[in-house]
Amino acid sequence: MNLKSLALTLGMSKTTVSRALNGYPEVSLSTRERVLAAAKEAGYEANPMARSLAVGRTNVFGIIYPLLPSDLGDPMFLSVVGGMASALEKSKMNLIIAPVSPQNELPSYQQMVRGRRVDGLVVSRTLVHDERIAYLIKQGFPFVAHGRTELAQPYAWFDYDNEAGIGLATDRLLGLGHRRVALISAPLELNFALQRKNGFVARMRAAGLEPDPRHLVDNTLDRRSGYQAMQLLLACSPRPSAVIVDNHLSGVGAVRALLDAGLSIGRDISIIVWGSVEDTLNGSNVTTIDQPGASAAGAKMVEMLRELVGGAQPSALQVLWQPVLLPGSSVGPGPG
């Protein structure tokens, strides 16, 4: 049954039936209920393309992403995207991921917005100063930032508490007597990396300790750079007795460097990694800062984006979830 047949059956105009099916407020509740009941009984399903044209929407959300080779094998990234896709499928909507080179990222946003190819966007890997977010706010285009940025205007964002998470790791190591604690960071133009580093330095200073500049290594966001960063730390004299890695991609390389150096992890040196490294190191029981519910986080961002498209204020859509510390055997008492 098509829309015309359903309208004839009900004795209504096609416009009234269409508006009732699409939830227009000018249609009375009794009329809407009558139309929905008749549509259900007749097994009527709206033509998605026709509906999109009628309401001026694509029923598609998007992510423009400068994919790294490691992203496609990253279980965290895949879980978040899977949560988004699953939530959208339930609403008969779609998710597109547009891989781009870093230098073409902002022009891709401009092209996507000008062409109205999607109803809304998720902005990932937010920067400390993020041109993408500033552009989307200026254009009034619906988006949810996966992470935060330094911006005065209100915008919708979802994030985990970076300062609290790094504080859990730092306090754990300090409580075990470690005083030479190092930090391996992602590039500091990424907002999460800067927040985690600032949180680490603040926690160390609150304990009366000034981090050794040689023990602060940044610009690591894959296995190779994590491996090389750990080698730099092991070459220091004195070397750190404990290391925190602020992202799991680098964490895999850092743990591998310790194993290759023949060190006993948890006894010779302690390590805590932000994010799970279990699947890539043959079950190594690494203490981690975990971001619970990656799939649920993806679904939450979709929910927020739908609310924005529906007219919600960005300032009412700012969500901060808490990380947790998962103990493992990679942490032991400090020296002496």
N, C-alpha and C positions, 0 to 999 in steps of 0.2 A: 504493500500500500504506500502511495506517495502522499505528499502534502495536500495536493488537490483533492484526492479521494477522501482523505481524512476530514478535510473541511466540508465536503459535500455531505458526508455521513453525519457530521455534527450540525449542519445547517448554519455554518459560520463562514466568514470570509477567510481566505488564505492568510491575509495579514494578521487577523486576530489570532488564528491558530498558531502561526509562526511566532508571534509575540508571546503567547502563552507558553509555548515550548521553550522559548529562550529566556523566560523569567523577567520580561519587561514589567516595570512597576505599575504602568497604567492599566494593566489587565487585572481585573478583580480576582480575588482569591478563589471564589466559587467557579469562575470561568476557567482559571488555570487548572484547578483540580479536576474539572470535567474533561478538559482537553487531555491532560496527562493520563487519566483513567482510560479514556477511549484509545489513546495511542498505545498504551500498554496492552490493552485487550486485543487490538488489531495487530500487534507486533511491529508497530511503526518505528523506524529508526531514521533520524534526520541524516540527510546527505552532509557529511562533514565539510566538504568544500563549499556547498551552498550556504551552510550555516556560517562558515568563516567569512564569506563575502558579505553576508547580511549584517553581521555584528562588527565587521572591520577588524577581525583578528585572524591570526594564522593557526592558533592552537599549538604553537611550537615555542619552546624556550631554548635558549642557546648558551653555549660556553665557547668563547674565543680563547684558545689556549696555546701558548708557545711550548708545545710538547718537547720534552727531553726524551732521549732514547730510553732512559730508566723509567719513565712514567708508565709505559705500557706494561711493565712488569711490577708495578708498585701496587701492592694489595690495598693500601690506604686509599690511593686515588681511585682505584677501580671500585672499592666499596662505596665511596661517596657518590660516584657517578651512577653506580648500580641502584643506590637508594633513590636518586633523582629520577632515573628512568622508570623504576617500579612505581613510584608515586604518580608519575605522569600517565603511565599506562592505565591506571585505575580511572583516570579522568578522560581517557581517550585523547590524550595529548602526546606530543612527541618531544624528544630532546635531540638537538644536534650539537656536535662538537666540531668546531672549525679550527684545525691545527694551522698555526701561522709561524713565521719566523719572528724573532723578537723585534727586529727593526720594522716589521710590517704590522705590528699589533694594533697601534692606534688607528692607522688608516683602515684596518679591517673593521674596527668598531664603527668608524664613521660610515663606511659602506653599508654595514648591517643596519644601522639606525636610519640612514637616508632611505634605504630600500624597504624599511619596515618588514624585514624578512622573518623576524621573530617578535613575539609579544613581550619578551623580557629576557634579561641576561643575568647570568651568574659570573661575577668577576673574581677570578682566582688569583692566588699568590699576590696579594695586595702589596703595594710599595709604600714606603714611608711618605713619599710625595708622588701621588698617583694621578697621572694625566688622564687615564681612562675614566676614573671615577669623576674627576672634575668635569670632563666632557659630557658624561651621561647626565650629571646633575644639571648642567647648563641646558641640555637638550630636553630635559624633563622626561627622559626615557626610563621605564621601570627596570631596576636592577637590584640585586642583592649581592653585597660584597662578602666573599668567603675570606674573612679577615678584616682588619681595620686599617685606616690610614690617617694621617694628620691633616684634617680638613675641618674648617669651621662650620660649614653647612651640614644639616642633619641628613643622614642617609641610612638605608637599611643595611644591616650587617649581621653575620653569624660568625662567631669565633669561639675558640677555647681560651681560657685564661692563661696567657703565656707567662706572666709574672708569677702567678701562683704555682704553675707546674714546675718552672725552673727552681722556685723556692723549695718545693718538696724535695727535689734532688739535692740541692745544695745543703739544706738542713740535715738531710740523711747522712751525707758524707761528713759534715762538720760534727755531727753528733757522734760519729764513730772515731773522731780524733784526727781526721785529715785536715791538714793546713795548707798543703800545696795542691790546690784543686785547679784544674785547667778546664777551659771551655773551647770546644770546636763548634764553630757557628756556620750557618748558611750565609750567603752574601748579605751584608748589613743594609743594603737598600730594600730588602724584603722586610716588611714591617714586623712579622713574627720574630725574625732573627734579631732585630734591634731590641724589641721588647724583652726577649729572653736574655740577651746579653746584659741589658741594663738591670734586669731583675737579678741576675747572677752577681754582678758587681756590687749592687746595693746590699745583697744578702751577705756577701763576704765582708764588706766594710762594716756592716752592722755587728759582725762578729769580731771586729778589730783587726781584720786582715786586708791587706792591699794585694789584689791579684798581680802576679808577675806578668808584665806585658808579653814576655815570651810564651806564656801559657794561655794566651788568647789568640786563637788561630781562626780566621774567618774565610769566607769565599769558598765553602765546601758544600756541594749539593749532589754528590754522587759517590759511588764506591771508591773510584780512583782518588778523588780529592780527599775523601775521608781517610784513606790509607796513607796518603802522603802527609796529611796533617798529623796523624798519630806518629809517623816516623820523625817529624820535626820535634814533637814533644819528647819522644824517647831519647833524642840527641841532646836535650837540655841537661845542664848540670847545675844544680840538682834537677832531676826530672820530677814531674808531678807524681804524687802518690795516688791521685784519683783524677778521672776525666769525665766530664759530661759532654755528650754530643747532642746538639739541639735538633737534629733531624735524622730519621731512620735510614735514609739513603746513604748518608755519610757514615752513619753508625755501623753499617755492615762492613765498610772498608776499614774503619777504625778497629773493630774487633778482630778482623782478619789480620791486621798489622800486628796486633798483640800476640795472636796465635803463631804467626810466622816468626816472631822474635823469640819464641820459646818461653814466653812469660806465663806464669800461672795467674789467670784472671781471678781476682778476688783475694789473692794472697800477695803476689808481687805488685800488683796495681789493680785499682778498682775502676769500674766504668759503669755509667748509667746512660742510656740512650733514650731520646724522645721518640717513641714509636717502636713497634715490634720489629725485631730482627730474627725471630725464631725460624721462619720458613727458609731462610737463606744461609744459615750457619749450622746445619745438621743438629738442630735442637739445642744449641747453646743456650743455657739458662741465664739470659742477660736481664738485669734489673732495668725496668723501663718506666718512662712516664707515658701513660696510656691516655689516648683520647677515646673514651668509650662511645660506642654507638656510631661508627662512621656511616653506616647505611642510614641510620635514623637521622643523622645530621644532613645527609643529602635530601631526604624526604622533608625535613624541616625547612630547608632553604627553598624547596619547591612550594611548600605551603606559604611561606612568607612572600614569595614572588607572585603567587596567585592573589594574595591579599592586596599587594601593591597594584596589580593590574585592575583589581576591583575597586580601587580608590582609597585604600588605607594610607595613612600618613607614614612616611619613612621613619620619623622619629619614634613611632610606636613599635617599630620592628627592629629592635636591636637585642640580640640574644647572645648571652655569654654562658657557655657550658664549662664545667670544671674538669680538669684532668685528674688522674689518680696515679699514685706510685705503685707499681707491681713489683714486689720483691723478687730477687733472683740470687743466684750464687756468685754474680760478678762483683759484689761489693763485700768488702771485709774491713777489719779494723785498720786505722791509720798506723803508720810506723811509730814504734816506741810506745 
